[in-house]
Amino acid sequence: MSEDDVKALATIAGTATAAGTGSITVATITAPAAGILGVVGFTTTTTVALPVAGIVVAGCLFGFGVGKGLGVFQ
């Protein structure tokens, strides 16, 4: 790994830190509750959320990998 690669990865880590600790809701799933409560008609809701920092890092690393593959970063 070259010095430029290390600098790029450090920038990616800094971007993730700046993105914060928030999360993005991807899906909300509603299903019948378990047991007798489900028979009566109650439901339960589950929220699927992804951390913003994780999404930022994944996107940056993907872009970095594509750039390395295309020879943009040498």
N, CA, C and O atoms as a printed pandas DataFrame, in Angstrom:
     atom_number atom_name residue_name chain_id  residue_number  x_coord  y_coord  z_coord
0              1         N          MET        A               1    0.850   -1.165    0.000
1              2        CA          MET        A               1    0.000    0.000    0.000
2              3         C          MET        A               1    0.902    1.237    0.000
3              4         O          MET        A               1    1.826    1.359    0.804
4              5         N          SER        A               2    0.607    2.129   -0.911
5              6        CA          SER        A               2    1.437    3.330   -1.016
6              7         C          SER        A               2    1.023    4.375    0.023
7              8         O          SER        A               2    0.006    4.238    0.704
8              9         N          GLU        A               3    1.837    5.414    0.118
9             10        CA          GLU        A               3    1.543    6.488    1.057
10            11         C          GLU        A               3    0.247    7.207    0.678
11            12         O          GLU        A               3   -0.509    7.641    1.547
12            13         N          ASP        A               4   -0.002    7.327   -0.631
13            14        CA          ASP        A               4   -1.245    7.968   -1.093
14            15         C          ASP        A               4   -2.463    7.137   -0.707
15            16         O          ASP        A               4   -3.505    7.691   -0.357
16            17         N          ASP        A               5   -2.340    5.810   -0.769
17            18        CA          ASP        A               5   -3.450    4.937   -0.353
18            19         C          ASP        A               5   -3.763    5.129    1.119
19            20         O          ASP        A               5   -4.929    5.188    1.509
20            21         N          VAL        A               6   -2.732    5.225    1.930
21            22        CA          VAL        A               6   -2.914    5.412    3.367
22            23         C          VAL        A               6   -3.601    6.746    3.636
23            24         O          VAL        A               6   -4.476    6.836    4.497
24            25         N          LYS        A               7   -3.204    7.784    2.899
25            26        CA          LYS        A               7   -3.839    9.097    3.064
26            27         C          LYS        A               7   -5.308    9.038    2.658
27            28         O          LYS        A               7   -6.161    9.628    3.322
28            29         N          ALA        A               8   -5.606    8.329    1.569
29            30        CA          ALA        A               8   -6.995    8.208    1.112
30            31         C          ALA        A               8   -7.840    7.473    2.140
31            32         O          ALA        A               8   -8.964    7.883    2.429
32            33         N          LEU        A               9   -7.312    6.398    2.688
33            34        CA          LEU        A               9   -8.051    5.638    3.698
34            35         C          LEU        A               9   -8.235    6.455    4.977
35            36         O          LEU        A               9   -9.268    6.341    5.638
36            37         N          ALA        A              10   -7.258    7.266    5.327
37            38        CA          ALA        A              10   -7.397    8.141    6.500
38            39         C          ALA        A              10   -8.485    9.178    6.261
39            40         O          ALA        A              10   -9.234    9.524    7.175
40            41         N          THR        A              11   -8.571    9.673    5.030
41            42        CA          THR        A              11   -9.627   10.629    4.681
42            43         C          THR        A              11  -10.996    9.973    4.780
43            44         O          THR        A              11  -11.949   10.588    5.257
44            45         N          ILE        A              12  -11.096    8.729    4.332
45            46        CA          ILE        A              12  -12.356    7.984    4.426
46            47         C          ILE        A              12  -12.762    7.826    5.890
47            48         O          ILE        A              12  -13.927    8.016    6.237
48            49         N          ALA        A              13  -11.805    7.481    6.741
49            50        CA          ALA        A              13  -12.099    7.334    8.170
50            51         C          ALA        A              13  -12.554    8.661    8.767
51            52         O          ALA        A              13  -13.460    8.688    9.599
52            53         N          GLY        A              14  -11.933    9.757    8.349
53            54        CA          GLY        A              14  -12.340   11.073    8.835
54            55         C          GLY        A              14  -13.740   11.442    8.377
55            56         O          GLY        A              14  -14.499   12.060    9.123
56            57         N          THR        A              15  -14.082   11.064    7.153
57            58        CA          THR        A              15  -15.420   11.327    6.632
58            59         C          THR        A              15  -16.461   10.563    7.431
59            60         O          THR        A              15  -17.528   11.095    7.736
60            61         N          ALA        A              16  -16.158    9.329    7.768
61            62        CA          ALA        A              16  -17.085    8.525    8.558
62            63         C          ALA        A              16  -17.300    9.134    9.936
63            64         O          ALA        A              16  -18.415    9.134   10.458
64            65         N          THR        A              17  -16.242    9.645   10.511
65            66        CA          THR        A              17  -16.354   10.293   11.818
66            67         C          THR        A              17  -17.225   11.541   11.719
67            68         O          THR        A              17  -18.043   11.807   12.600
68            69         N          ALA        A              18  -17.046   12.298   10.648
69            70        CA          ALA        A              18  -17.833   13.515   10.456
70            71         C          ALA        A              18  -19.304   13.202   10.192
71            72         O          ALA        A              18  -20.178   14.026   10.463
72            73         N          ALA        A              19  -19.573   12.010    9.664
73            74        CA          ALA        A              19  -20.958   11.631    9.359
74            75         C          ALA        A              19  -21.781   11.464   10.629
75            76         O          ALA        A              19  -23.007   11.578   10.603
76            77         N          GLY        A              20  -21.114   11.199   11.716
77            78        CA          GLY        A              20  -21.822   11.112   12.988
78            79         C          GLY        A              20  -22.333    9.712   13.295
79            80         O          GLY        A              20  -22.011    8.743   12.607
80            81         N          THR        A              21  -23.132    9.637   14.338
81            82        CA          THR        A              21  -23.603    8.342   14.816
82            83         C          THR        A              21  -25.073    8.118   14.512
83            84         O          THR        A              21  -25.690    7.224   15.091
84            85         N          GLY        A              22  -25.645    8.907   13.621
85            86        CA          GLY        A              22  -27.056    8.757   13.286
86            87         C          GLY        A              22  -27.322    7.464   12.533
87            88         O          GLY        A              22  -26.399    6.705   12.236
88            89         N          SER        A              23  -28.576    7.223   12.232
89            90        CA          SER        A              23  -28.924    6.030   11.477
90            91         C          SER        A              23  -30.013    6.360   10.470
91            92         O          SER        A              23  -30.749    7.335   10.621
92            93         N          ILE        A              24  -30.100    5.536    9.447
93            94        CA          ILE        A              24  -31.098    5.689    8.396
94            95         C          ILE        A              24  -32.040    4.495    8.470
95            96         O          ILE        A              24  -31.591    3.349    8.458
96            97         N          THR        A              25  -33.332    4.752    8.546
97            98        CA          THR        A              25  -34.320    3.671    8.566
98            99         C          THR        A              25  -34.476    3.128    7.160
99           100         O          THR        A              25  -34.818    3.859    6.231
100          101         N          VAL        A              26  -34.219    1.833    7.012
101          102        CA          VAL        A              26  -34.298    1.185    5.712
102          103         C          VAL        A              26  -35.674    0.572    5.500
103          104         O          VAL        A              26  -36.230    0.653    4.405
104          105         N          ALA        A              27  -36.223   -0.037    6.539
105          106        CA          ALA        A              27  -37.519   -0.693    6.417
106          107         C          ALA        A              27  -38.217   -0.733    7.766
107          108         O          ALA        A              27  -37.576   -0.748    8.817
108          109         N          THR        A              28  -39.531   -0.748    7.716
109          110        CA          THR        A              28  -40.344   -0.951    8.903
110          111         C          THR        A              28  -41.241   -2.148    8.619
111          112         O          THR        A              28  -42.036   -2.132    7.679
112          113         N          ILE        A              29  -41.108   -3.177    9.432
113          114        CA          ILE        A              29  -41.822   -4.428    9.201
114          115         C          ILE        A              29  -42.865   -4.617   10.296
115          116         O          ILE        A              29  -42.554   -4.554   11.486
116          117         N          THR        A              30  -44.105   -4.848    9.878
117          118        CA          THR        A              30  -45.190   -5.109   10.830
118          119         C          THR        A              30  -45.623   -6.559   10.663
119          120         O          THR        A              30  -45.849   -7.024    9.546
120          121         N          ALA        A              31  -45.736   -7.267   11.779
121          122        CA          ALA        A              31  -46.119   -8.675   11.758
122          123         C          ALA        A              31  -47.066   -8.941   12.930
123          124         O          ALA        A              31  -47.088   -8.192   13.906
124          125         N          PRO        A              32  -47.842  -10.011   12.818
125          126        CA          PRO        A              32  -48.710  -10.356   13.949
126          127         C          PRO        A              32  -47.881  -10.677   15.191
127          128         O          PRO        A              32  -46.800  -11.257   15.094
128          129         N          ALA        A              33  -48.391  -10.301   16.340
129          130        CA          ALA        A              33  -47.705  -10.599   17.593
130          131         C          ALA        A              33  -47.730  -12.103   17.843
131          132         O          ALA        A              33  -48.545  -12.825   17.269
132          133         N          ALA        A              34  -46.844  -12.560   18.692
133          134        CA          ALA        A              34  -46.764  -13.983   18.999
134          135         C          ALA        A              34  -47.866  -14.394   19.984
135          136         O          ALA        A              34  -48.340  -13.591   20.787
136          137         N          GLY        A              35  -48.243  -15.635   19.897
137          138        CA          GLY        A              35  -49.162  -16.219   20.875
138          139         C          GLY        A              35  -50.577  -15.675   20.807
139          140         O          GLY        A              35  -51.080  -15.331   19.738
140          141         N          ILE        A              36  -51.200  -15.605   21.954
141          142        CA          ILE        A              36  -52.603  -15.213   22.057
142          143         C          ILE        A              36  -52.811  -13.763   21.605
143          144         O          ILE        A              36  -53.881  -13.416   21.103
144          145         N          LEU        A              37  -51.787  -12.917   21.784
145          146        CA          LEU        A              37  -51.915  -11.526   21.356
146          147         C          LEU        A              37  -52.089  -11.423   19.837
147          148         O          LEU        A              37  -52.821  -10.560   19.354
148          149         N          GLY        A              38  -51.422  -12.295   19.091
149          150        CA          GLY        A              38  -51.582  -12.314   17.646
150          151         C          GLY        A              38  -52.965  -12.777   17.237
151          152         O          GLY        A              38  -53.529  -12.287   16.259
152          153         N          VAL        A              39  -53.509  -13.722   17.991
153          154        CA          VAL        A              39  -54.855  -14.217   17.710
154          155         C          VAL        A              39  -55.874  -13.107   17.946
155          156         O          VAL        A              39  -56.848  -12.990   17.203
156          157         N          VAL        A              40  -55.656  -12.306   18.962
157          158        CA          VAL        A              40  -56.573  -11.222   19.297
158          159         C          VAL        A              40  -56.470  -10.088   18.272
159          160         O          VAL        A              40  -57.410   -9.309   18.116
160          161         N          GLY        A              41  -55.330   -9.990   17.573
161          162        CA          GLY        A              41  -55.185   -8.969   16.550
162          163         C          GLY        A              41  -54.075   -7.967   16.772
163          164         O          GLY        A              41  -53.914   -7.034   15.987
164          165         N          PHE        A              42  -53.311   -8.149   17.830
165          166        CA          PHE        A              42  -52.198   -7.240   18.079
166          167         C          PHE        A              42  -51.064   -7.512   17.090
167          168         O          PHE        A              42  -50.886   -8.636   16.621
168          169         N          THR        A              43  -50.315   -6.476   16.789
169          170        CA          THR        A              43  -49.166   -6.618   15.892
170          171         C          THR        A              43  -47.918   -6.096   16.582
171          172         O          THR        A              43  -47.989   -5.403   17.598
172          173         N          THR        A              44  -46.784   -6.442   16.012
173          174        CA          THR        A              44  -45.508   -5.934   16.486
174          175         C          THR        A              44  -44.778   -5.300   15.311
175          176         O          THR        A              44  -44.875   -5.782   14.182
176          177         N          THR        A              45  -44.059   -4.238   15.571
177          178        CA          THR        A              45  -43.353   -3.520   14.517
178          179         C          THR        A              45  -41.859   -3.567   14.795
179          180         O          THR        A              45  -41.410   -3.332   15.917
180          181         N          THR        A              46  -41.094   -3.878   13.743
181          182        CA          THR        A              46  -39.639   -3.909   13.828
182          183         C          THR        A              46  -39.080   -2.905   12.825
183          184         O          THR        A              46  -39.508   -2.871   11.671
184          185         N          THR        A              47  -38.140   -2.102   13.257
185          186        CA          THR        A              47  -37.494   -1.132   12.381
186          187         C          THR        A              47  -36.086   -1.606   12.054
187          188         O          THR        A              47  -35.310   -1.946   12.947
188          189         N          VAL        A              48  -35.767   -1.625   10.764
189          190        CA          VAL        A              48  -34.425   -1.989   10.317
190          191         C          VAL        A              48  -33.699   -0.692    9.992
191          192         O          VAL        A              48  -34.118    0.054    9.107
192          193         N          ALA        A              49  -32.613   -0.423   10.706
193          194        CA          ALA        A              49  -31.863    0.819   10.518
194          195         C          ALA        A              49  -30.384    0.517   10.316
195          196         O          ALA        A              49  -29.840   -0.423   10.896
196          197         N          LEU        A              50  -29.754    1.324    9.490
197          198        CA          LEU        A              50  -28.322    1.194    9.241
198          199         C          LEU        A              50  -27.618    2.467    9.722
199          200         O          LEU        A              50  -28.145    3.567    9.557
200          201         N          PRO        A              51  -26.431    2.321   10.316
201          202        CA          PRO        A              51  -25.707    3.511   10.773
202          203         C          PRO        A              51  -25.189    4.341    9.592
203          204         O          PRO        A              51  -24.698    3.786    8.608
204          205         N          VAL        A              52  -25.298    5.638    9.691
205          206        CA          VAL        A              52  -24.853    6.536    8.622
206          207         C          VAL        A              52  -23.367    6.362    8.347
207          208         O          VAL        A              52  -22.946    6.318    7.191
208          209         N          ALA        A              53  -22.578    6.264    9.400
209          210        CA          ALA        A              53  -21.125    6.132    9.222
210          211         C          ALA        A              53  -20.777    4.879    8.426
211          212         O          ALA        A              53  -19.864    4.905    7.600
212          213         N          GLY        A              54  -21.492    3.790    8.664
213          214        CA          GLY        A              54  -21.244    2.553    7.923
214          215         C          GLY        A              54  -21.552    2.696    6.447
215          216         O          GLY        A              54  -20.828    2.174    5.600
216          217         N          ILE        A              55  -22.629    3.405    6.140
217          218        CA          ILE        A              55  -23.002    3.628    4.744
218          219         C          ILE        A              55  -21.961    4.511    4.052
219          220         O          ILE        A              55  -21.587    4.257    2.908
220          221         N          VAL        A              56  -21.501    5.541    4.749
221          222        CA          VAL        A              56  -20.490    6.437    4.185
222          223         C          VAL        A              56  -19.199    5.679    3.917
223          224         O          VAL        A              56  -18.608    5.819    2.846
224          225         N          VAL        A              57  -18.758    4.879    4.878
225          226        CA          VAL        A              57  -17.516    4.119    4.714
226          227         C          VAL        A              57  -17.640    3.122    3.567
227          228         O          VAL        A              57  -16.725    3.004    2.751
228          229         N          ALA        A              58  -18.755    2.406    3.494
229          230        CA          ALA        A              58  -18.944    1.427    2.419
230          231         C          ALA        A              58  -18.902    2.112    1.057
231          232         O          ALA        A              58  -18.264    1.607    0.133
232          233         N          GLY        A              59  -19.567    3.244    0.922
233          234        CA          GLY        A              59  -19.548    3.972   -0.347
234          235         C          GLY        A              59  -18.167    4.479   -0.708
235          236         O          GLY        A              59  -17.748    4.385   -1.862
236          237         N          CYS        A              60  -17.461    5.013    0.270
237          238        CA          CYS        A              60  -16.107    5.518    0.017
238          239         C          CYS        A              60  -15.147    4.403   -0.355
239          240         O          CYS        A              60  -14.356    4.543   -1.288
240          241         N          LEU        A              61  -15.213    3.303    0.367
241          242        CA          LEU        A              61  -14.322    2.183    0.050
242          243         C          LEU        A              61  -14.642    1.582   -1.312
243          244         O          LEU        A              61  -13.737    1.178   -2.041
244          245         N          PHE        A              62  -15.923    1.522   -1.659
245          246        CA          PHE        A              62  -16.309    1.031   -2.979
246          247         C          PHE        A              62  -15.735    1.947   -4.065
247          248         O          PHE        A              62  -15.147    1.476   -5.039
248          249         N          GLY        A              63  -15.910    3.247   -3.886
249          250        CA          GLY        A              63  -15.373    4.199   -4.856
250          251         C          GLY        A              63  -13.858    4.133   -4.947
251          252         O          GLY        A              63  -13.291    4.221   -6.037
252          253         N          PHE        A              64  -13.207    3.979   -3.809
253          254        CA          PHE        A              64  -11.749    3.863   -3.787
254          255         C          PHE        A              64  -11.304    2.605   -4.534
255          256         O          PHE        A              64  -10.347    2.640   -5.306
256          257         N          GLY        A              65  -12.004    1.500   -4.299
257          258        CA          GLY        A              65  -11.662    0.243   -4.979
258          259         C          GLY        A              65  -11.871    0.332   -6.479
259          260         O          GLY        A              65  -11.049   -0.162   -7.251
260          261         N          VAL        A              66  -12.965    0.959   -6.901
261          262        CA          VAL        A              66  -13.213    1.139   -8.333
262          263         C          VAL        A              66  -12.135    2.031   -8.934
263          264         O          VAL        A              66  -11.627    1.754  -10.020
264          265         N          GLY        A              67  -11.788    3.094   -8.231
265          266        CA          GLY        A              67  -10.743    3.994   -8.721
266          267         C          GLY        A              67   -9.400    3.280   -8.864
267          268         O          GLY        A              67   -8.679    3.491   -9.839
268          269         N          LYS        A              68   -9.070    2.432   -7.887
269          270        CA          LYS        A              68   -7.813    1.666   -7.965
270          271         C          LYS        A              68   -7.872    0.702   -9.144
271          272         O          LYS        A              68   -6.888    0.533   -9.863
272          273         N          GLY        A              69   -9.031    0.069   -9.339
273          274        CA          GLY        A              69   -9.164   -0.885  -10.445
274          275         C          GLY        A              69   -9.072   -0.227  -11.806
275          276         O          GLY        A              69   -8.551   -0.822  -12.749
276          277         N          LEU        A              70   -9.572    0.993  -11.921
277          278        CA          LEU        A              70   -9.528    1.708  -13.193
278          279         C          LEU        A              70   -8.216    2.462  -13.396
279          280         O          LEU        A              70   -7.988    3.038  -14.460
280          281         N          GLY        A              71   -7.374    2.460  -12.402
281          282        CA          GLY        A              71   -6.081    3.130  -12.522
282          283         C          GLY        A              71   -6.132    4.614  -12.229
283          284         O          GLY        A              71   -5.186    5.340  -12.537
284          285         N          VAL        A              72   -7.226    5.078  -11.637
285          286        CA          VAL        A              72   -7.342    6.501  -11.298
286          287         C          VAL        A              72   -6.351    6.839  -10.192
287          288         O          VAL        A              72   -5.689    7.875  -10.236
288          289         N          PHE        A              73   -6.253    5.959   -9.204
289          290        CA          PHE        A              73   -5.302    6.137   -8.103
290          291         C          PHE        A              73   -4.121    5.221   -8.369
291          292         O          PHE        A              73   -4.282    4.003   -8.444
292          293         N          GLN        A              74   -2.949    5.791   -8.510
293          294        CA          GLN        A              74   -1.794    4.954   -8.821
294          295         C          GLN        A              74   -0.737    5.058   -7.769
295          296         O          GLN        A              74    0.307    4.414   -7.876
